[in-house]
Amino acid sequence: PFVIVCNHQASLDLMGMVEVIPERCVPIAKRELLYLGTVGWACWLSGIIFIDRHRRDAAIEVITRTASALRHQNVR
């Protein structure tokens, strides 16, 4: 397993990141991206897991559930 951290500068950077992220990789993004119009819809439809950085316990719960599901499905 590994972690890829992408620090994008614009909404269009997301399109490029999609091309370099390995298969069977689970993307996690800040919840604010969900509200970027068509970019947010595209992220949601592609299965990105959103983390609310302003609610620490909710973010930890999402990450914990995601990690558990990844272990059971043998996904990176």
matplotlib code that plots the C-alpha trace (Angstrom):
import matplotlib.pyplot as plt

x = [0.0, 1.0, -0.3, -0.2, -0.6, -1.6, -1.5, -3.4, -3.5, -6.7, -9.8, -8.4, -5.5, -7.9, -8.3, -4.5, -4.4, -7.0, -4.7, -1.7, -3.5, -3.0, -5.9, -7.7, -6.5, -9.1, -9.1, -9.9, -10.5, -11.6, -15.4, -15.1, -14.5, -18.0, -19.4, -17.4, -20.3, -19.6, -16.2, -17.9, -20.4, -17.7, -15.7, -18.8, -19.8, -16.2, -16.4, -14.1, -14.5, -14.9, -13.5, -14.9, -11.7, -13.6, -15.2, -12.3, -14.4, -16.4, -13.2, -11.6, -14.8, -14.8, -11.1, -11.6, -14.5, -12.7, -9.6, -11.6, -13.4, -10.1, -8.6, -11.6, -11.6, -7.8, -7.6, -4.8]
y = [0.0, 3.6, 7.1, 9.6, 13.3, 15.7, 19.5, 20.9, 24.6, 24.7, 22.6, 21.4, 19.8, 17.1, 15.9, 15.3, 13.6, 11.1, 10.0, 9.3, 7.7, 3.9, 1.5, 0.2, 3.3, 5.0, 8.8, 10.9, 14.6, 17.6, 18.0, 21.5, 20.0, 18.6, 22.1, 23.1, 22.7, 20.2, 19.4, 18.4, 16.3, 14.5, 13.8, 12.4, 10.3, 8.9, 7.6, 10.0, 9.8, 13.2, 14.3, 17.2, 18.8, 21.1, 18.2, 16.1, 13.2, 12.8, 12.8, 10.2, 8.0, 8.2, 7.3, 4.4, 3.0, 3.4, 1.7, -1.2, -1.6, -1.4, -4.2, -6.4, -5.8, -5.9, -2.5, 0.0]
z = [0.0, -0.5, -0.3, -3.2, -2.2, -4.9, -4.3, -7.2, -8.1, -10.2, -10.9, -14.2, -12.4, -11.2, -14.8, -15.1, -11.7, -12.8, -15.6, -13.2, -10.3, -10.4, -10.9, -7.8, -5.9, -3.7, -3.9, -0.9, -1.2, 1.0, 1.1, -0.3, -3.7, -3.7, -4.1, -7.2, -9.6, -12.4, -11.0, -7.7, -9.5, -11.5, -8.3, -6.6, -9.6, -9.9, -6.3, -4.5, -0.7, 0.8, 4.2, 6.1, 7.5, 9.8, 11.7, 13.0, 14.5, 11.3, 9.2, 11.4, 11.2, 7.3, 7.1, 9.6, 7.6, 4.3, 5.7, 6.9, 3.6, 1.7, 3.9, 3.2, -0.5, -0.8, -2.5, -2.2]

ax = plt.figure().add_subplot(projection="3d")
ax.plot(x, y, z, "-o")
ax.set_aspect("equal")
plt.show()
